[in-house]
Amino acid sequence: MRHPSVTIAIAALAAALAPAALSAEVGELAVEGQAGYRSLAFQNTASAIFDGSSGGGTFGGALRYTFWRGAFVSAGFRTFSKDGERVFVASATAPVQRLGFPLSLKIDSFPIVVGYRFRRGRSIVPYVAAGASIARYSETSTVAGESFAESFTKTGFVGAGGFEVGRGLFRLGAEAGYTTVTGAVGIGGVSQVYGEDDIGGFHVVGKLVVAFDAK
């Protein structure tokens, strides 16, 4: 069954695309491949679980349509995964006790944004964007031979800015942004100890863009 937040996001994207379908101006469709780094908003929890690390690699892609001057809509996907181990923390200021039981975390993000590309048609085109991000969180661990799993879906907000270089079919780009998805807890209760409930975070990615101008 489709999650209600996914349905709402799809409806919002369809509404944003409607003016594009009616616009007399010819638009541009682009496909993006993305790879880079993501840091986790729940930094204390992540540092405890992942032995001092609170980020890692991320990759994904997006489909973008520029429909009026520099205005565009984009729907994308990025995934992040990391392996650590279960820990025990008595309080936010107490030392971390590592338990030796493996734990794996995965966060799939589905950003749906509206933005504006400045200086369209130039060799370097900066842009800004904002919208919703659907986050699918999943966590698996094994304790004394018994497997545990937790998963949920939350919707939050994302803001980003970047630039694109080139005017031909193939282009390069870079983007930095921040996602906030609050009201989420996990990681064996450790996030509750630190009072952290945001599974969003900062991302910076490089892009390979293939653009198709309808002209």
C-alpha positions as CSV (number, residue, x, y, z in Angstrom):
1,M,0.0,0.0,0.0
2,R,1.4,3.4,-0.9
3,H,2.3,5.6,2.1
4,P,0.0,8.7,2.5
5,S,3.0,11.0,2.4
6,V,4.2,9.6,-0.9
7,T,0.7,10.1,-2.4
8,I,0.7,13.8,-1.1
9,A,4.2,14.4,-2.6
10,I,3.2,12.9,-6.0
11,A,0.1,15.1,-6.0
12,A,2.2,18.2,-5.2
13,L,4.6,17.4,-8.0
14,A,1.7,16.9,-10.5
15,A,0.2,20.3,-9.4
16,A,3.6,21.9,-9.9
17,L,3.9,20.4,-13.4
18,A,0.5,21.5,-14.5
19,P,1.6,25.1,-15.5
20,A,4.4,23.5,-17.5
21,A,2.0,21.5,-19.6
22,L,0.0,24.6,-20.4
23,S,3.0,26.9,-21.0
24,A,3.7,28.0,-24.5
25,E,7.4,28.2,-23.7
26,V,9.5,25.2,-24.7
27,G,11.1,23.6,-21.6
28,E,14.1,21.5,-20.8
29,L,14.2,18.0,-19.4
30,A,17.3,16.8,-17.5
31,V,18.4,13.6,-15.9
32,E,21.0,13.8,-13.1
33,G,23.3,11.3,-11.6
34,Q,24.5,12.3,-8.1
35,A,27.3,11.1,-5.7
36,G,28.8,12.7,-2.7
37,Y,28.8,13.0,1.1
38,R,26.0,13.1,3.7
39,S,26.3,14.0,7.4
40,L,23.6,12.9,9.8
41,A,21.6,15.4,11.9
42,F,21.7,13.0,14.9
43,Q,25.4,13.5,15.3
44,N,25.9,12.3,18.9
45,T,23.9,9.1,18.3
46,A,25.6,8.4,15.1
47,S,29.1,9.0,16.6
48,A,28.3,6.5,19.4
49,I,26.9,3.8,17.0
50,F,29.5,4.3,14.2
51,D,32.6,4.7,16.4
52,G,33.1,8.4,16.1
53,S,31.7,8.9,12.5
54,S,28.5,10.8,11.8
55,G,28.4,10.7,8.0
56,G,29.4,8.8,4.8
57,G,28.9,8.4,1.2
58,T,25.6,9.0,-0.6
59,F,24.4,8.5,-4.2
60,G,21.3,8.7,-6.3
61,G,19.7,10.7,-9.1
62,A,16.9,13.1,-10.1
63,L,14.6,14.1,-13.0
64,R,14.3,17.8,-13.5
65,Y,12.0,19.9,-15.8
66,T,12.6,23.6,-16.4
67,F,9.2,24.9,-17.5
68,W,9.2,28.7,-17.4
69,R,12.3,30.9,-17.8
70,G,14.5,29.5,-15.0
71,A,11.7,27.9,-12.9
72,F,11.9,24.1,-12.5
73,V,10.5,21.2,-10.6
74,S,12.6,18.1,-9.7
75,A,12.0,14.7,-8.2
76,G,14.9,12.6,-7.0
77,F,16.3,9.8,-4.9
78,R,19.4,9.5,-2.7
79,T,20.4,6.6,-0.5
80,F,22.7,6.4,2.5
81,S,23.8,3.3,4.5
82,K,26.3,2.7,7.3
83,D,27.3,-0.3,9.5
84,G,28.0,0.0,13.2
85,E,27.2,-1.8,16.4
86,R,24.8,-1.5,19.3
87,V,25.9,0.5,22.3
88,F,24.7,1.3,25.8
89,V,24.7,4.9,27.0
90,A,23.5,5.6,30.5
91,S,23.1,9.4,30.0
92,A,24.1,12.1,27.5
93,T,27.3,12.7,29.4
94,A,28.2,9.1,30.2
95,P,30.8,7.1,28.3
96,V,29.7,4.9,25.4
97,Q,29.8,1.2,26.1
98,R,30.2,-0.8,22.9
99,L,28.2,-4.1,23.0
100,G,29.7,-5.8,19.9
101,F,26.4,-6.6,18.2
102,P,26.2,-5.5,14.6
103,L,23.8,-2.8,13.5
104,S,23.1,-1.5,10.0
105,L,21.3,1.7,9.1
106,K,19.8,2.8,5.8
107,I,18.0,6.0,4.9
108,D,16.5,6.5,1.5
109,S,15.5,10.1,0.7
110,F,13.0,11.2,-2.0
111,P,13.3,15.0,-2.4
112,I,10.6,16.8,-4.5
113,V,11.4,20.4,-4.9
114,V,10.6,23.6,-6.8
115,G,13.5,25.9,-7.7
116,Y,14.9,28.6,-9.9
117,R,17.9,28.6,-12.2
118,F,19.6,32.0,-12.6
119,R,21.4,33.1,-15.8
120,R,19.8,30.3,-17.8
121,G,21.6,29.8,-21.1
122,R,25.0,30.8,-19.7
123,S,28.0,28.5,-19.2
124,I,27.6,28.6,-15.4
125,V,24.1,28.5,-14.0
126,P,23.5,28.8,-10.3
127,Y,20.2,27.7,-8.7
128,V,18.2,27.4,-5.5
129,A,15.5,25.0,-4.6
130,A,13.2,24.0,-1.7
131,G,10.5,21.5,-1.1
132,A,9.6,18.2,0.7
133,S,11.7,15.2,1.4
134,I,10.3,11.8,2.1
135,A,12.7,9.7,4.2
136,R,12.5,5.9,4.5
137,Y,14.5,4.8,7.6
138,S,15.4,1.2,8.1
139,E,17.5,-0.4,10.8
140,T,18.6,-4.0,11.3
141,S,20.6,-5.6,14.1
142,T,21.5,-9.0,15.6
143,V,21.7,-9.6,19.3
144,A,22.8,-13.0,20.6
145,G,21.7,-14.6,17.4
146,E,18.3,-12.9,17.4
147,S,17.5,-10.5,14.5
148,F,15.7,-7.2,15.1
149,A,14.4,-4.8,12.4
150,E,12.7,-1.4,12.5
151,S,11.5,0.8,9.6
152,F,9.3,3.8,9.1
153,T,8.7,6.7,6.7
154,K,8.7,10.4,7.6
155,T,8.3,13.5,5.5
156,G,10.3,16.7,6.1
157,F,11.7,19.7,4.4
158,V,14.8,20.2,2.2
159,G,16.6,23.3,0.9
160,A,19.5,23.3,-1.5
161,G,21.6,25.4,-3.8
162,G,24.2,24.7,-6.4
163,F,25.4,25.4,-9.9
164,E,25.7,23.7,-13.3
165,V,28.5,24.0,-15.8
166,G,27.9,23.6,-19.5
167,R,25.3,24.3,-22.2
168,G,25.4,21.1,-24.2
169,L,23.9,17.6,-23.8
170,F,26.3,16.7,-21.0
171,R,27.0,19.0,-18.1
172,L,28.6,18.9,-14.6
173,G,27.3,20.4,-11.4
174,A,27.5,20.5,-7.6
175,E,24.9,21.0,-4.9
176,A,24.9,21.5,-1.1
177,G,21.7,21.3,1.0
178,Y,20.1,20.5,4.3
179,T,17.2,18.2,5.1
180,T,15.2,18.2,8.3
181,V,12.9,15.2,9.2
182,T,11.9,15.5,12.8
183,G,9.8,13.3,15.1
184,A,11.8,10.1,14.4
185,V,13.7,7.9,16.9
186,G,15.6,4.7,16.6
187,I,19.0,3.1,17.0
188,G,18.2,1.0,20.0
189,G,16.9,3.9,22.0
190,V,20.3,5.7,22.0
191,S,18.7,8.7,20.1
192,Q,16.3,9.2,23.0
193,V,19.2,9.4,25.5
194,Y,20.8,12.2,23.4
195,G,17.4,13.9,22.7
196,E,17.9,13.6,19.0
197,D,14.9,13.0,16.7
198,D,15.9,14.4,13.3
199,I,17.0,11.9,10.7
200,G,17.8,14.5,8.1
201,G,21.2,16.1,7.7
202,F,23.6,18.0,5.4
203,H,24.5,16.8,1.9
204,V,27.0,17.9,-0.7
205,V,27.0,16.1,-4.1
206,G,28.6,16.3,-7.5
207,K,26.3,15.8,-10.5
208,L,26.5,14.5,-14.0
209,V,23.6,16.0,-16.0
210,V,22.2,14.9,-19.3
211,A,19.9,17.7,-20.6
212,F,17.4,17.5,-23.4
213,D,16.2,20.8,-24.7
214,A,12.8,20.5,-26.5
215,K,13.9,23.1,-29.0
